[in-house]
Amino acid sequence: ANAGSAGIELLEELCAQGESAVAADDVDAAVALNARLHATVMELAGNAVLAELAGQVDRRVRWYYTPIARRRGRQSWIEHRELIAAIADRDQQRATELMREHTEHTRTSYHARRRP
């Protein structure tokens, strides 16, 4: 609800860069852009405390996402595009649902990778 057109444009640019990183198989860039996109979503939501905490958490758990970045790659950025569309439409309920689903997909991918 708080994201203005400049914020949405920034999300779209970060998403385009992330998609390019995935296409180039640049895992480090894709992971860094993923973190920037998520942080931007939180900043645009106006939750400064959550954005600050997420930044601290990201630095400690990047190892969690990096091993599955290739597996999640393209699909993760498709999910980001859907989230950005919901934000642009000011559909808070849909954005919340999409973010929960997105986070769950990443969690299950990580745990599936860990199974023998």
N, C-alpha and C positions, 0 to 999 in steps of 0.2 A: 504494500500500500504506500510505502514511503519512497519507492524508487521513481526518480524522475527520468526523463528521456535520456539525459546524459549518462545516468547510471545504467540504463538498459543498453545503451550503445556500448558502454564499456564491457558489460557482460557479453554482448554479441562479439566484440573484438577478441576478448579472451577466449571465447569458445572457438572462433575461427582459428586463432593461433594454436589452440589445443588440438583441433582437428588436423591442422597442418603438421604438428609434431607427431601425432599418431601416424599419419600417412608417411612421414619420413622415418618412422621407427625410432624416434628420438624420445626414449623413455624418460630420461631426466627432465627434458623440457616439458613433456606431457604431465609428469607428476608435479612439477613446479607450477605449471599453469592451472592444473586442477586445484591446487592449494589456493592460488590467487583468486580463482573464480569463486570458490566456496567462501573465502574471506570477504570478497566483494559482496556476495549475497548477504552475508551477515551485517556488513557495514550499511548496506542499503536498507536493511530491515530496521536500522536505527538502534540496534542492540549493541552498544559499545562494549559492554562487559563481555557478552558472548563472543564478539569479534576478537577482543583481546585474549580471552581464554583459548579460543580456537587457534590463534596464532601460536600460543605456547604449546598447545597439544600437537599441532602440525609438526613443529620442530622435533618433537619426541616420537611421533608415530609414523613418520614418513616411510620407515622400513616396512610398515604394514601394507601400504598401498603399492610401493614400488614393485614387489614381486608379482603382483597381479595386473600391473598396468597394461601389459600386452594383451592379456586375456580379456580384460574389461575394456581396453582401449576404445575402439569405435563405438561400442554400445554405451559406454559411459558418457561420451560426448553427445550422443543422440539424446540421452536422458537430460543432459545439461540444456540442450536446445529446447526440449519440452518444458523444463523448468523456467527458462528465460521467457518462453511464450506465455506461460501462466503469470509470471511477474508482470510482463508487458500488458496483459489483459486485466491486471489487478485482481486476479482470482486467487485470493489468499488460501482458500481451502484446497484448491487444486495444487498450488505451489507446495503447500505443506505435505499433501499426500505424495507428490512426486519426490520431494526430498527424502521422505521416509523410505519410499521404495528404492530410491537411488542408494541410500546408505545401506539398506538391507541387501541389495544386490552385491555391493562391494564386500560386505561382511560374509555373505555366503560364498562368494568367489574365493575369498581368502581361506575360509575353513575348508572348502572343497580341495584347494591346492595342498593343504596340509595333510589330507588323508592319503594313506598309502595306495 
